[in-house]
C-alpha cells in the first residue's frame, strides 16, 4: 500500500479541478476500483477526471511537488492490475474525449486519450480510412490505454502493434510539464524517439493525453476461411505459404486447438462448426487486398494447393459477410466458450513463430505430467508467435484446487517460454501482477538500464509506482 | 576536441585486441577519418576493428573504466558528421560480419553490425524473402549504422523506417556490458522497449553489434510510371488516390521538380525523358502487389482516371524491367544530375504530407527574396512528407559566395519547416553538424528528458560525445 495522501493535497487538487473534475463518491468510484473480471480490487482517496491536458498537468504538478503517487487509468480493461490504485490518486483519462483532427491526406488523426478504440475506428471510417488496431474490448478501451500498454490484437501480423500506429504523443511528464510531441511526421531523426519510451510504459513515465495516429487505406477485397489441419507445424507451413502466395496480404492467421474450437461451438449460442468432421487443429485465415477479387483468388489458390499437397485436411471459405462474422465469432468466442468449464489458468506468451509447435508440445507434456488431466486450449495470433495458452481444470475437478495451482502452472509454462527466447507477456503487459515474475526472466543488464531510465524521468517514482521494475 | 587518450589506455586496448584488431597506420586510418564527400575530416589516436561482440565489450570496458571517449563508425556513409572522430578512439564495426541466422518461418534474420545493406538484401533473397530498407549507399552502409541512424530511404512510405524493421538488438552498453536483446518476437510487452532508444541514437547509448531484422514476403507484380503534372498539390491528391486505388500497395511515390528532372536527364549519361513534353512537376510512382497482374491493373486504372479528370497531364508506364530501372535512375540520379551546376545547399526536411505544397511555395518565395536567382530543386519521398530541398547557386554565380550563405539559407528553410511542425532532419540524423541548430527548434521539455536519459545510460558521456544533445 502506498503511503497516505495528505488531506491538503486532496483539497488542493479538488480546488484546481472544480466541480465535475473529481469524485469521492463510493458509487462513482466503484467501477474504477475493480478490475472487470473481479480479480483485483483497490482503493483511492480521490478519483480525478480532468477534462483537458492542462488539468492533467495541474494535478500531476501538485502531486510532483508533494511526492504524491498517481495511478493512471484508461478504459479499465487491463488484465494485469496496472490500472487499479492501492491508495494512490486515481487519474482517469476518460474525459479527454476531443477528436482534434482527422486528415486523410496526412493519413493521420489526432485523438485525445479518452477516445475509445471503437470511436477511433469510426473517425477513420468517416474519411474513408482504417485504423488497424483491433482488440475485443474496443467499446471500452481507450487510446491512452492502448498506447500505454502497447496493445496487440488480431491485426498485428500485418500492421504491427499499437507502437507502430503512433506518429506522435502529447503527454504530461512526471514533473507536471506538458510535452507536446504531437507530430504527424513519418520521418524525424532529431534525437532519441521519446514517444517510444512512453508507449508500453504502463503509465510509469507520464500520462499520455493525446496521440497522432496512422491511418491506412481501405481494402477492396477480403476472404476468410476456416481450415482443419493436423498440427501446429502444418499451420506454420500454411502461414509461410500464405505470405508467399499473397505478398504479405495475410490480414489474420489464428490457430485454434480442437478442444477450444469444440467448446466454443458447443457453448456459444448461434455458432456451428463449418466443417463436416473434427480436426486436431484449426486455423482462421483472412486475406485482404487492395485489388478487387484478389483476396478471394489468392485464398482459393492457397487452399487448393494445400489440400492437394495434404498440408491441410479440409477448408470452408466464407461465402457471405454473415458467414465471415460467424467464423470470426468462433475465434473471438474462445473465452466465452470455455467459461462453463470452470477454473482456468491463462497465459499470454510469445515465442518465435517457428518455435510454436515445439513450445506447445513441450508445454503440453510438462503440464500433463505435473497436473494429470488438465485440459489445454492453445489458440491465438500464431502469425505473431503469440499463443494464448489456457489450462482448464480436469473434467470434474475442483475449481479452488485448480486455482491454487495457478502459480505453479505459470512457472512451468513461462520457463518453457523462456527456453525458446520467448516473452511471458506478449501483449497484456506486466502491471502489478507479472512484474516480479518478469524479473526472474529478464536480462539483469537490461533491467538495470530500464530502471536507470525510470529514475531519470521520474526520480520520485510517483507515476504508477507499483507497476514495472 | 576531446581530451587526449592516455597512452596506457591505447596500449591496453591494443593488447586485448591483438594483431589485426587495431591500427595506427595513417594509410589504413585515412578512409575512416574523412567523410565521403570530403566535408569533414577528423583524427584518432587509435582505430579499433573488433571481430566479435566480446572484443567490442572489452574495448568499451577499458574506455568506460578510464573515462575515455569512443566514436563508433559503420560504413562511413553518414552525411552529418556523426561518424568522424575528433581525438576519440575510433571503433569500426566493419569486421562484425557474421550472418548468424536467416529464417523464413520466423521471417527474421540475425545479422552482425558490419554486414552491408546489399549483403542483407542478398541474404533475404536467398530464402525467398525481402529486406525492405533501400538507400543509395547500400554497398557501403551497414546494419549497425542503419540502426544507429534509423535510416529511411525510398520504401518508408509502405514499410516504415529502419526502426520498424528491427525485432531485436545486441549491443555493448556504455559501461562495457553486453546487452543481449536479440529477440525475434513480434510481441513482447515486458517493460520499456530498450532497443527503441538505441535505434537512431547515433551511437550515444551504446554500440549495436547485431540485430534481428524483419523479412517480408515477395511480391508477384510491380508497375512503375513517370507522371507529369502541374503542382505538388496535384501530386498529393494523386498519392491519396493511389493509396485508395491500391489498398496501400504504393511502393514508392517520389516527387521531382522540372529543374531537377531536366538537369538529371541532361547531365546523367544514358538517360532520356520518357515524356514527349516538359511538365512543371513529375512523380515517379511504383505499385507492387502480391497478386499477379494486380499492380499493372491498379496503376492503369489510377492513371487513366487521373488523366480523364485532368489531375495529371501525361504519364509513361514502364514496359520492361530496363525501362523501370531507367525511370528509377532519373530519380536516383538527382544528386549526380545537379553536380555540374556547382555549389548547392541541401536540406533534408519533412513536414506533414498535406503541408508539402505550402512548404514548397513559402520556402521558394522566401529564398528568391533573400537570394535572388538561386535555383531550387525540390524532390524526394513525398509520401513520407520528406523533401530533399536543394538550392543551387544562380546561373553563372560564384561557388564560394553561394557556400558562404549556406547557414543563412538553412535558417530560412528550417524556420519555415518548423512553422509547419516539421523536422529539420527527416532521415539523415543530427550528428555533430546539426545538433546545435536542432536545439533551437526542439521542445526544451523534450530535450531535458532526452538529456536525462543519456545521463542515465552514459553518465560519463564517453559514447560519441560530440553528437546529439
Boltz contact constraints between the chains, C-beta under 6 A:
constraints:
  - contact:
      token1: [A, 103]
      token2: [B, 354]
      max_distance: 6.0
  - contact:
      token1: [A, 105]
      token2: [B, 236]
      max_distance: 6.0
  - contact:
      token1: [A, 105]
      token2: [B, 240]
      max_distance: 6.0
  - contact:
      token1: [A, 105]
      token2: [B, 353]
      max_distance: 6.0
  - contact:
      token1: [A, 105]
      token2: [B, 354]
      max_distance: 6.0
  - contact:
      token1: [A, 106]
      token2: [B, 352]
      max_distance: 6.0
  - contact:
      token1: [A, 106]
      token2: [B, 353]
      max_distance: 6.0
  - contact:
      token1: [A, 106]
      token2: [B, 354]
      max_distance: 6.0
  - contact:
      token1: [A, 150]
      token2: [B, 189]
      max_distance: 6.0
  - contact:
      token1: [A, 152]
      token2: [B, 187]
      max_distance: 6.0
  - contact:
      token1: [A, 177]
      token2: [B, 445]
      max_distance: 6.0
  - contact:
      token1: [A, 179]
      token2: [B, 445]
      max_distance: 6.0
  - contact:
      token1: [A, 179]
      token2: [B, 446]
      max_distance: 6.0
  - contact:
      token1: [A, 184]
      token2: [B, 352]
      max_distance: 6.0
  - contact:
      token1: [A, 185]
      token2: [B, 350]
      max_distance: 6.0
  - contact:
      token1: [A, 185]
      token2: [B, 385]
      max_distance: 6.0
  - contact:
      token1: [A, 185]
      token2: [B, 423]
      max_distance: 6.0
  - contact:
      token1: [A, 186]
      token2: [B, 384]
      max_distance: 6.0
  - contact:
      token1: [A, 186]
      token2: [B, 385]
      max_distance: 6.0
  - contact:
      token1: [A, 187]
      token2: [B, 152]
      max_distance: 6.0
  - contact:
      token1: [A, 187]
      token2: [B, 350]
      max_distance: 6.0
  - contact:
      token1: [A, 187]
      token2: [B, 384]
      max_distance: 6.0
  - contact:
      token1: [A, 187]
      token2: [B, 386]
      max_distance: 6.0
  - contact:
      token1: [A, 187]
      token2: [B, 426]
      max_distance: 6.0
  - contact:
      token1: [A, 187]
      token2: [B, 427]
      max_distance: 6.0
  - contact:
      token1: [A, 188]
      token2: [B, 423]
      max_distance: 6.0
  - contact:
      token1: [A, 189]
      token2: [B, 150]
      max_distance: 6.0
  - contact:
      token1: [A, 189]
      token2: [B, 200]
      max_distance: 6.0
  - contact:
      token1: [A, 189]
      token2: [B, 425]
      max_distance: 6.0
  - contact:
      token1: [A, 189]
      token2: [B, 427]
      max_distance: 6.0
  - contact:
      token1: [A, 189]
      token2: [B, 429]
      max_distance: 6.0
  - contact:
      token1: [A, 190]
      token2: [B, 423]
      max_distance: 6.0
  - contact:
      token1: [A, 190]
      token2: [B, 425]
      max_distance: 6.0
  - contact:
      token1: [A, 190]
      token2: [B, 430]
      max_distance: 6.0
  - contact:
      token1: [A, 190]
      token2: [B, 438]
      max_distance: 6.0
  - contact:
      token1: [A, 191]
      token2: [B, 450]
      max_distance: 6.0
  - contact:
      token1: [A, 191]
      token2: [B, 468]
      max_distance: 6.0
  - contact:
      token1: [A, 192]
      token2: [B, 197]
      max_distance: 6.0
  - contact:
      token1: [A, 192]
      token2: [B, 201]
      max_distance: 6.0
  - contact:
      token1: [A, 192]
      token2: [B, 450]
      max_distance: 6.0
  - contact:
      token1: [A, 194]
      token2: [B, 446]
      max_distance: 6.0
  - contact:
      token1: [A, 194]
      token2: [B, 449]
      max_distance: 6.0
  - contact:
      token1: [A, 196]
      token2: [B, 196]
      max_distance: 6.0
  - contact:
      token1: [A, 197]
      token2: [B, 192]
      max_distance: 6.0
  - contact:
      token1: [A, 200]
      token2: [B, 189]
      max_distance: 6.0
  - contact:
      token1: [A, 200]
      token2: [B, 193]
      max_distance: 6.0
  - contact:
      token1: [A, 201]
      token2: [B, 192]
      max_distance: 6.0
  - contact:
      token1: [A, 216]
      token2: [B, 248]
      max_distance: 6.0
  - contact:
      token1: [A, 217]
      token2: [B, 243]
      max_distance: 6.0
  - contact:
      token1: [A, 217]
      token2: [B, 244]
      max_distance: 6.0
  - contact:
      token1: [A, 217]
      token2: [B, 247]
      max_distance: 6.0
  - contact:
      token1: [A, 217]
      token2: [B, 248]
      max_distance: 6.0
  - contact:
      token1: [A, 219]
      token2: [B, 247]
      max_distance: 6.0
  - contact:
      token1: [A, 220]
      token2: [B, 247]
      max_distance: 6.0
  - contact:
      token1: [A, 236]
      token2: [B, 105]
      max_distance: 6.0
  - contact:
      token1: [A, 240]
      token2: [B, 105]
      max_distance: 6.0
  - contact:
      token1: [A, 243]
      token2: [B, 217]
      max_distance: 6.0
  - contact:
      token1: [A, 244]
      token2: [B, 217]
      max_distance: 6.0
  - contact:
      token1: [A, 246]
      token2: [B, 290]
      max_distance: 6.0
  - contact:
      token1: [A, 247]
      token2: [B, 217]
      max_distance: 6.0
  - contact:
      token1: [A, 247]
      token2: [B, 219]
      max_distance: 6.0
  - contact:
      token1: [A, 247]
      token2: [B, 220]
      max_distance: 6.0
  - contact:
      token1: [A, 247]
      token2: [B, 290]
      max_distance: 6.0
  - contact:
      token1: [A, 248]
      token2: [B, 216]
      max_distance: 6.0
  - contact:
      token1: [A, 248]
      token2: [B, 217]
      max_distance: 6.0
  - contact:
      token1: [A, 249]
      token2: [B, 290]
      max_distance: 6.0
  - contact:
      token1: [A, 290]
      token2: [B, 246]
      max_distance: 6.0
  - contact:
      token1: [A, 290]
      token2: [B, 247]
      max_distance: 6.0
  - contact:
      token1: [A, 290]
      token2: [B, 249]
      max_distance: 6.0
  - contact:
      token1: [A, 291]
      token2: [B, 291]
      max_distance: 6.0
  - contact:
      token1: [A, 291]
      token2: [B, 294]
      max_distance: 6.0
  - contact:
      token1: [A, 294]
      token2: [B, 291]
      max_distance: 6.0
  - contact:
      token1: [A, 294]
      token2: [B, 294]
      max_distance: 6.0
  - contact:
      token1: [A, 350]
      token2: [B, 185]
      max_distance: 6.0
  - contact:
      token1: [A, 350]
      token2: [B, 187]
      max_distance: 6.0
  - contact:
      token1: [A, 352]
      token2: [B, 106]
      max_distance: 6.0
  - contact:
      token1: [A, 352]
      token2: [B, 184]
      max_distance: 6.0
  - contact:
      token1: [A, 353]
      token2: [B, 105]
      max_distance: 6.0
  - contact:
      token1: [A, 353]
      token2: [B, 106]
      max_distance: 6.0
  - contact:
      token1: [A, 354]
      token2: [B, 103]
      max_distance: 6.0
  - contact:
      token1: [A, 354]
      token2: [B, 105]
      max_distance: 6.0
  - contact:
      token1: [A, 354]
      token2: [B, 106]
      max_distance: 6.0
  - contact:
      token1: [A, 384]
      token2: [B, 186]
      max_distance: 6.0
  - contact:
      token1: [A, 384]
      token2: [B, 187]
      max_distance: 6.0
  - contact:
      token1: [A, 385]
      token2: [B, 185]
      max_distance: 6.0
  - contact:
      token1: [A, 385]
      token2: [B, 186]
      max_distance: 6.0
  - contact:
      token1: [A, 386]
      token2: [B, 187]
      max_distance: 6.0
  - contact:
      token1: [A, 421]
      token2: [B, 183]
      max_distance: 6.0
  - contact:
      token1: [A, 423]
      token2: [B, 185]
      max_distance: 6.0
  - contact:
      token1: [A, 423]
      token2: [B, 188]
      max_distance: 6.0
  - contact:
      token1: [A, 423]
      token2: [B, 190]
      max_distance: 6.0
  - contact:
      token1: [A, 425]
      token2: [B, 189]
      max_distance: 6.0
  - contact:
      token1: [A, 425]
      token2: [B, 190]
      max_distance: 6.0
  - contact:
      token1: [A, 426]
      token2: [B, 187]
      max_distance: 6.0
  - contact:
      token1: [A, 427]
      token2: [B, 187]
      max_distance: 6.0
  - contact:
      token1: [A, 427]
      token2: [B, 189]
      max_distance: 6.0
  - contact:
      token1: [A, 429]
      token2: [B, 189]
      max_distance: 6.0
  - contact:
      token1: [A, 430]
      token2: [B, 190]
      max_distance: 6.0
  - contact:
      token1: [A, 438]
      token2: [B, 190]
      max_distance: 6.0
  - contact:
      token1: [A, 445]
      token2: [B, 177]
      max_distance: 6.0
  - contact:
      token1: [A, 445]
      token2: [B, 179]
      max_distance: 6.0
  - contact:
      token1: [A, 446]
      token2: [B, 179]
      max_distance: 6.0
  - contact:
      token1: [A, 446]
      token2: [B, 194]
      max_distance: 6.0
  - contact:
      token1: [A, 449]
      token2: [B, 194]
      max_distance: 6.0
  - contact:
      token1: [A, 450]
      token2: [B, 191]
      max_distance: 6.0
  - contact:
      token1: [A, 450]
      token2: [B, 192]
      max_distance: 6.0
  - contact:
      token1: [A, 452]
      token2: [B, 456]
      max_distance: 6.0
  - contact:
      token1: [A, 453]
      token2: [B, 453]
      max_distance: 6.0
  - contact:
      token1: [A, 453]
      token2: [B, 456]
      max_distance: 6.0
  - contact:
      token1: [A, 456]
      token2: [B, 452]
      max_distance: 6.0
  - contact:
      token1: [A, 456]
      token2: [B, 453]
      max_distance: 6.0
  - contact:
      token1: [A, 456]
      token2: [B, 456]
      max_distance: 6.0
  - contact:
      token1: [A, 468]
      token2: [B, 191]
      max_distance: 6.0
